Structure formats: C-alpha cells, structure tokens
Amino acid sequence: MRHLIAGLAAVAAISAPALAELELGDTAPDFTVEGFQAGEPVSFHLAEALESGPVVVFFFPAAFTSGCEAQAASFAEAIGEFEAEGAQVIGITAGNTDRLADFSTQHCASAFPVFAIGEGMMRDYDVGMLMRPGWTSRTSYVIDQNSTITLTWSEMNPYEHVDRTIAAVRALNAE
C-alpha cells in the first residue's frame, strides 16, 4: 500500500502545473509566436490580435498526448461559439512541438492555430510544469482588448477549459 501511495504521489507531482500563474487584472505579456493552422505555417502577435477582440490562450502540455488531444478537440467543437462572441482561440505548447503541423489538422480540426514556445514565454506566463521540464501546464487565459487577464484557469483535467473560457468571454461582452 505504501508503494501505491508513493507512486500516486509521484504521478501527481509529474503532472502538476506550476505553482503560480498570471492573476486576474494582470497585464498579459505581449508575444509573437510561430506555429500551424490546418497544417500550414502561421504567426501570431498578441497585440495585433487584441485589436479585433479578446483572445483565449490555452496552454497544453504536449501535442499528441490524450488529454491534449481531448482539450484541442473540445475547443475545435466550440470554435463557433467563440467566434460568435468575437474572440480568437489559440493553443500553445512547449511539448512535442515538432508535431504541431499534424496536430493542427488531426486534433484541432484546422479550427484554430497552435504554436510552439520556449522557456522565456513559459516564464512570462508561469506555465512551466514543475516535474516535467520543457512541457507547459494546462492553463487557459482570457485576455481582453486592453491586454488584461480576465480569466486564469489551471487544471490538468482538459474538459472544463472550454466552458470556463467561453463563460469569461461572454461576461466581457455583457459588460
């Protein structure tokens, strides 16, 4: 039994996100990233995107892992709801970045772009995994047009991220 408890603790530690993330009201650090949408290379600049409306940024640990596939598919299924609210959705990871072109078509259904990041942006957004260096935590942010963080959601379960972020975007539009 002691070995089982120790094993479960080790698994939890490996999958644990960073201890801190950006908080409500913080200014989102500006960034430019390169990645893929529908298998084609694309770039993204946060400040430019915010000129058109809020941005939902969801960080995920690594392409082609089961939870990340589920999370990407959930965002793809809901993309129409985000677009109806004037929000843009992007996915960002530091894990398995050499496979993002395929991930963008197979699991994102070509509905939104996915981007690769390095250590600098992982620090800026506090999304490094404690026990899995080089991978990002599963953390979602909603950023309003003033570059203000209006939602922070860190949870390794991939399924609530869409519901939480769409509710935050709708709340922005209700103001």
N, C-alpha and C positions, 0 to 999 in steps of 0.2 A: 504494500500500500504506500509506503514511504517513497518508493521509486516512481510510482504512478503520480503522486502529488508533485514530486520534483520534476518529472517530465512535463506535466501540465504547466507548471510554473515556467519552465524553460520555453515552451511553445508560446505562452502569453508574452514573455519578455521579447522574444524574437519578433512577434507581430505587433508589439506595442508602438504607437506613434510617438513622436517627440513629446516632451513634457509641456511645451509651450507652443502657442500659435498666435497669429495676429488676433487682436481683440476687436470687438465692436467699436467703431469710431476711429480706429487707427487708419492712417493713410496707407493705401496699398502701394508698395514699391512698384515703380514703372519697370517694364521689361520688354524686350524683344526676343522672340524665340523662333526656332525653325522646326518644322515638322511636316505632317502629311494630312491631307484630306482626300478621300477617295483614291488613295494610293499615289497621289500627286504631291510634289513638294509645295509647301506654303510657308509663309512667315506671318507673324502676328506681333503687333505693337500695342500694348495695353492702352496707352494714352490716345492713340488714334481710334481704337475700337470704342472707347468710352464716349467719343463724340456722337455715336449713334445710339447709345443706350447702355444699360447695365451689362456687366459681364459676369457670368458664372464660371469660376475656375475650379475644376475638381482635379485634385492631385490623386494619383493612384499608384500603388507600389510598383507594378511591373506589367508590361504587356504580356499577354498570353499566360496569365495566371487566372484561376477560376473566379475568384472574387472580382478581379478587374474586368474580366470578360462580362460578368453579370452587371457590374456597375455601368460599363460602357453601353451595353445593350439597353439598360433602363433609361439612360439619358437619350439614346437614339430614339427609343419609342416615344419619349415625351418631348422631342425637339419642337414639334408643332406648338405645344403649349408655351414653351419659352419664346419662340418667335412671335407668337400672338401677343406676348407681353413686351415685345421689343428688346428682348435680352439675347445676347450671344453666349453660347456654351463652348468652352474649350476644355480638353483634357490634357494633363501634364504629368509626366513621369520621368524618373531617372533610371528606371529598371527596364532591361531588355529593349533599349532604345533602337538597337539595330533592326528591330522587327516592327517598328511603328507603321511603315507603309502598309504592310499586310494587316496589321491590327486595325488601321483606319477603315479598311473595307470590310473585313470579316466581322468585327465586333462593334464598331462604331456605325456600321451600315452607311458609311460615307456621309453621315448626317452632320458631323462637326469635326473640326480638326483636333489632332493630338500632337503634342510637342514634347521634345526631349529637353531636359535641363541638366545643369551641372550643380556643383557644390554651392556656388555663390547664390543662386536663386533659392536653393534649398534652405540656406541660412536666412535669406531675406524673408521668406515666407514661413520659416520654422516648420518645415515639413520633412526633415530627415528622420528616418526610423532609427531608434536608439540601438537596437540589436541587429539591424540589417543595414550596415553602411552601404551607401550607394543607391538605396531604394528610398522612395518617398512614402510618407504616411498617406492614409486615405483621409484627406482633409478637403472640404469644399468651402469656398468663399463666394459670397455675392458682393460685388463691388459696384457702387453706384456711380453716376456720371461725374461726381466730384472726387472720385478716387477713394471714397470712404468705404471701409469694410462694414457691411450691414448684416452679414451673417458669417459665422465661423462654425463649421460642424466637422468634428473629428470623431470618426467611428469606423472601426475596421469592418463592421457589417456593411456591405455595399448598398443595401436596399433603401435606406432612409434618405440618402443623399439627394435623390431627385425630389422627393416630397418636400424636404426641408428647403431646398433652394428655390423651387417654384413658388412656395408659400412666401419666401422672403422677397422674391421679385414682385409678386402680386401686391405685397404690402407696400413696396416702393411706389407702385403705380396708384395705390389708393390714397397716398399722401396728398 
